[in-house]
């Protein structure tokens, strides 16, 4: 287990991992279709996508939280 202070970093890593995995697979299929070597192409796209997505999620998560808080009613 990790100390609580690492929660924002772990959240960004996990969220960006899920999103990059799904989006890279969908976009690889849309752009190239199903072909021999699809999974290797997907993995390559995923590695690039996650390398970009992780710092972006880490940077924009606080802004997203503030914006969503302002757009919703508080009880």
Number of C-alpha atoms within 10 A of each C-alpha: 3 7 6 8 8 9 11 13 14 15 15 19 18 14 17 22 19 13 17 22 18 14 16 21 18 13 13 20 16 10 8 10 11 11 9 8 8 15 14 10 16 19 15 13 19 23 15 12 18 21 15 13 21 21 15 13 21 18 12 11 15 12 12 12 11 10 11 11 11 10 9 8 7 6 3
